[in-house]
Amino acid sequence: MDLTLLAGARRLLEIHARELPQRDDLCGAFCGALALGAAGLDEHDGEPLDQDAVALAAGSVISGTREDGVLPHGETGRRDYRLRIPQIEDSDLSGTTAAGVHEAVETLSAGALSSIPLAGPWSAETLGSLFDAAVTRERPVALIANFATQHLWGSHASVPQLLAYLLDGRLAGPPPDWRVGHFACVVGRVAGPRGSLYAVADTYPALGDRGVHMQPAECLAAALERADMPAGGMLAVIHAQDAGALRAAALAAGLREELWDNGTIAQEPPA
């Protein structure tokens, strides 16, 4: 078996452990802040580049009240916003758009980073090709996944279940933890003889081991495809100098470069 981490993954995981959990409705902004931090960008115009700063730049909106079923089991939510984030009554429309995260990362990095939006089609093969291309980069790369959680394994798979998948290809994992559209970061991969597990840095400590869990390639690809929800995809956040090579590899693998509508609305970010 072979373990591979993306460049910048260890720094991303250090920030991830420090900043957990996400604030309510800010999973996309939380992941955008991790991508910026992994690249060594901690502040912009004298302000910290945290999830609130990304949320404002991305046009995120938060729900006025939290509805049942929107948090994983064991989480109580977090509404201690550092900045004033616009509110909306309809919680089905709250959150952050893929376009918002994309634009916020490029704006807050002052062009140092490129965000490449990849809308699919997603399969174990196209996911693997993207990761293969990303892992060859020496400068930090962050893969921000926008997926449907109901297609994932539950985040507390046992070691025997993980090994049965890697060694025998058995897709017999625990049931999903929850059913929402969500953002999280993919940081690494364990490749075995019969399958590949991807390491996901999620936004709640109740998921996996303090927010980190492993997902089979087939499940992660189905979650990205989001056939039963508004569309999903992956933002590849990479140094601008490396964007051309990664873009070419993704397109050669059959992925489409385009932004998707994940069902969230956006506010105009402040000037």
C-alpha positions as CSV (number, residue, x, y, z in Angstrom):
1,M,0.0,0.0,0.0
2,D,1.1,3.5,-0.8
3,L,0.4,6.7,1.2
4,T,0.6,10.0,-0.6
5,L,-0.1,13.5,0.8
6,L,-0.6,16.6,-1.3
7,A,2.1,19.3,-0.9
8,G,0.9,21.6,1.9
9,A,-1.3,18.9,3.4
10,R,0.5,18.9,6.8
11,R,0.2,22.6,7.2
12,L,-3.5,22.4,6.1
13,L,-4.2,19.7,8.8
14,E,-2.5,21.8,11.5
15,I,-4.7,24.7,10.7
16,H,-7.7,22.4,10.4
17,A,-7.1,21.0,13.9
18,R,-6.8,24.5,15.4
19,E,-9.9,26.0,13.7
20,L,-12.5,23.2,14.1
21,P,-15.4,23.3,13.9
22,Q,-16.8,25.4,11.1
23,R,-19.3,28.1,12.0
24,D,-22.9,27.4,10.9
25,D,-23.3,27.5,7.1
26,L,-19.6,28.3,6.5
27,C,-18.2,24.9,5.3
28,G,-17.2,26.4,2.0
29,A,-15.6,29.4,3.6
30,F,-13.9,27.1,6.2
31,C,-12.3,25.1,3.4
32,G,-11.3,28.2,1.5
33,A,-9.5,29.5,4.6
34,L,-7.7,26.1,4.9
35,A,-6.6,26.3,1.2
36,L,-5.2,29.8,1.8
37,G,-3.5,28.8,4.9
38,A,-1.9,25.7,3.4
39,A,-0.3,28.1,0.8
40,G,1.1,30.2,3.7
41,L,-1.4,33.0,3.4
42,D,-2.6,34.0,6.9
43,E,-3.8,37.6,6.5
44,H,-5.0,40.1,3.9
45,D,-4.9,43.9,4.4
46,G,-4.0,43.3,8.0
47,E,-7.0,41.0,8.7
48,P,-6.8,37.3,9.5
49,L,-7.8,35.0,6.6
50,D,-10.2,32.9,8.6
51,Q,-13.5,31.4,7.6
52,D,-15.4,34.7,8.3
53,A,-13.1,36.7,6.0
54,V,-13.5,34.1,3.3
55,A,-17.3,34.1,3.9
56,L,-17.6,37.8,3.3
57,A,-15.4,37.7,0.2
58,A,-17.4,34.8,-1.1
59,G,-20.8,36.3,-0.6
60,S,-21.9,33.6,1.9
61,V,-25.2,33.8,3.6
62,I,-26.2,32.2,6.9
63,S,-29.6,31.0,8.1
64,G,-31.4,32.9,10.8
65,T,-32.2,29.7,12.7
66,R,-30.7,26.2,12.5
67,E,-33.0,23.4,11.4
68,D,-32.9,19.8,12.6
69,G,-30.8,17.4,10.7
70,V,-28.3,19.8,9.2
71,L,-25.5,18.9,11.6
72,P,-23.8,15.5,12.1
73,H,-24.6,13.5,15.2
74,G,-22.8,14.9,18.2
75,E,-22.4,18.4,16.9
76,T,-24.3,21.4,18.5
77,G,-23.3,24.1,16.0
78,R,-21.3,27.3,16.2
79,R,-22.6,30.8,15.7
80,D,-19.8,32.9,17.2
81,Y,-19.1,34.8,14.0
82,R,-16.2,37.2,14.1
83,L,-17.7,39.3,11.3
84,R,-21.2,40.3,10.4
85,I,-22.3,37.7,7.8
86,P,-25.6,38.4,5.8
87,Q,-28.6,36.3,6.9
88,I,-31.4,34.6,5.0
89,E,-34.6,33.0,6.4
90,D,-34.6,30.0,4.0
91,S,-32.0,27.6,5.3
92,D,-32.1,25.5,2.1
93,L,-30.4,28.4,0.3
94,S,-27.9,29.4,3.0
95,G,-24.2,28.6,2.7
96,T,-21.6,29.5,0.1
97,T,-21.6,29.0,-3.6
98,A,-18.9,27.2,-5.5
99,A,-18.3,30.4,-7.5
100,G,-18.0,32.4,-4.2
101,V,-15.3,30.1,-2.8
102,H,-13.5,30.2,-6.2
103,E,-13.6,34.0,-6.4
104,A,-12.7,34.5,-2.7
105,V,-9.6,32.4,-2.9
106,E,-8.3,34.2,-6.0
107,T,-9.2,37.7,-4.6
108,L,-7.8,37.1,-1.1
109,S,-4.6,35.6,-2.4
110,A,-4.1,38.7,-4.6
111,G,-3.7,36.4,-7.6
112,A,-1.0,34.3,-6.1
113,L,-3.3,31.3,-6.2
114,S,-5.5,30.0,-9.0
115,S,-8.8,28.1,-8.3
116,I,-9.6,25.7,-11.0
117,P,-13.3,24.6,-10.9
118,L,-13.8,21.0,-12.1
119,A,-17.4,19.9,-12.6
120,G,-16.9,16.3,-13.6
121,P,-17.8,13.7,-14.8
122,W,-16.6,12.1,-11.7
123,S,-15.5,8.5,-11.4
124,A,-12.8,6.6,-9.5
125,E,-10.7,7.0,-12.6
126,T,-11.1,10.8,-13.2
127,L,-10.7,11.4,-9.4
128,G,-7.5,9.4,-9.5
129,S,-6.2,11.2,-12.5
130,L,-6.8,14.6,-10.8
131,F,-5.0,13.5,-7.7
132,D,-2.1,12.1,-9.6
133,A,-1.6,15.4,-11.3
134,A,-2.0,17.4,-8.1
135,V,0.5,15.3,-6.1
136,T,3.3,16.0,-8.6
137,R,3.3,19.7,-7.6
138,E,6.0,20.8,-5.2
139,R,4.2,23.9,-4.1
140,P,1.0,23.5,-2.0
141,V,-2.2,22.3,-3.6
142,A,-5.6,22.1,-1.9
143,L,-8.5,20.1,-3.3
144,I,-11.8,21.5,-2.1
145,A,-14.6,19.0,-2.7
146,N,-18.3,20.0,-2.9
147,F,-20.2,16.8,-2.4
148,A,-23.4,15.1,-1.2
149,T,-22.6,13.4,2.1
150,Q,-25.2,10.6,1.7
151,H,-23.0,8.9,-0.9
152,L,-20.0,8.6,1.4
153,W,-19.2,5.9,3.9
154,G,-19.9,6.8,7.5
155,S,-16.8,8.5,8.9
156,H,-16.0,5.8,11.5
157,A,-15.1,2.9,9.3
158,S,-13.2,0.1,11.2
159,V,-9.7,-1.0,10.3
160,P,-11.0,-4.3,9.0
161,Q,-13.5,-2.5,6.7
162,L,-10.8,-0.2,5.4
163,L,-8.4,-3.1,4.8
164,A,-11.2,-5.2,3.1
165,Y,-11.7,-2.4,0.6
166,L,-8.0,-1.7,0.0
167,L,-7.0,-5.4,-0.3
168,D,-10.1,-7.0,-1.7
169,G,-12.2,-4.2,-3.2
170,R,-15.1,-4.8,-0.8
171,L,-17.4,-1.7,-0.7
172,A,-19.0,-2.7,2.6
173,G,-18.6,0.3,4.9
174,P,-20.8,2.0,7.5
175,P,-23.9,3.9,6.5
176,P,-23.6,7.7,5.9
177,D,-23.5,10.0,8.9
178,W,-25.8,12.6,7.4
179,R,-27.5,13.9,4.2
180,V,-26.5,17.4,3.1
181,G,-24.6,19.2,0.4
182,H,-21.2,20.0,1.9
183,F,-17.6,21.2,1.4
184,A,-14.5,19.4,2.7
185,C,-10.8,19.1,1.7
186,V,-9.1,16.1,0.2
187,V,-5.6,15.9,1.5
188,G,-4.1,12.5,0.7
189,R,-4.6,9.0,-0.6
190,V,-3.8,5.4,0.4
191,A,-3.6,3.2,-2.7
192,G,-4.0,-0.6,-2.2
193,P,-4.1,-3.5,-4.6
194,R,-7.9,-3.3,-5.1
195,G,-8.9,0.2,-4.2
196,S,-7.8,3.7,-3.2
197,L,-8.9,5.5,0.0
198,Y,-8.9,9.3,0.1
199,A,-8.2,11.3,3.3
200,V,-10.9,13.9,3.8
201,A,-10.3,16.9,6.2
202,D,-13.9,17.6,7.2
203,T,-15.4,20.5,9.1
204,Y,-16.7,18.9,12.3
205,P,-14.6,17.0,14.9
206,A,-17.5,14.5,15.4
207,L,-16.7,13.1,11.9
208,G,-13.9,10.6,11.8
209,D,-10.9,11.2,14.0
210,R,-11.2,14.9,14.9
211,G,-12.6,15.7,11.5
212,V,-10.4,13.4,9.3
213,H,-11.8,10.3,7.7
214,M,-11.1,7.9,4.8
215,Q,-13.4,7.5,1.8
216,P,-13.3,4.9,-1.0
217,A,-12.6,6.4,-4.5
218,E,-16.0,5.1,-5.8
219,C,-17.9,6.7,-2.9
220,L,-16.1,10.0,-3.1
221,A,-16.7,10.2,-6.9
222,A,-20.4,9.5,-6.5
223,A,-20.6,12.1,-3.8
224,L,-18.9,14.7,-6.1
225,E,-21.3,13.8,-8.9
226,R,-24.3,14.6,-6.7
227,A,-26.8,12.9,-9.0
228,D,-29.7,13.4,-6.5
229,M,-28.9,17.0,-5.4
230,P,-27.8,20.3,-7.0
231,A,-24.5,19.9,-8.8
232,G,-21.1,19.3,-7.1
233,G,-17.5,19.4,-8.1
234,M,-13.9,20.1,-7.0
235,L,-11.9,23.3,-6.7
236,A,-8.2,22.7,-7.3
237,V,-6.4,25.6,-5.5
238,I,-2.9,25.8,-6.7
239,H,-0.1,28.4,-7.1
240,A,-0.7,30.4,-10.2
241,Q,2.5,29.3,-11.8
242,D,1.4,25.6,-11.6
243,A,-2.2,26.1,-12.8
244,G,-1.5,25.5,-16.5
245,A,-0.1,22.1,-15.9
246,L,-2.8,20.9,-13.6
247,R,-5.5,22.3,-15.8
248,A,-4.1,20.5,-18.8
249,A,-3.9,17.2,-16.9
250,A,-7.5,17.6,-15.6
251,L,-8.9,18.3,-19.1
252,A,-6.9,15.4,-20.6
253,A,-8.5,13.1,-18.0
254,G,-11.9,14.1,-19.3
255,L,-12.9,16.6,-16.6
256,R,-14.8,19.8,-17.5
257,E,-13.5,23.2,-16.2
258,E,-16.6,25.1,-15.2
259,L,-18.4,26.3,-12.1
260,W,-21.4,24.5,-10.9
261,D,-24.6,25.7,-9.1
262,N,-24.8,23.9,-5.7
263,G,-28.2,25.4,-4.9
264,T,-27.0,28.2,-2.6
265,I,-27.5,31.9,-3.2
266,A,-24.9,34.6,-2.9
267,Q,-24.7,38.1,-1.6
268,E,-22.5,40.7,-3.4
269,P,-19.2,40.8,-1.4
270,P,-18.2,44.1,0.1
271,A,-16.2,46.4,-2.1
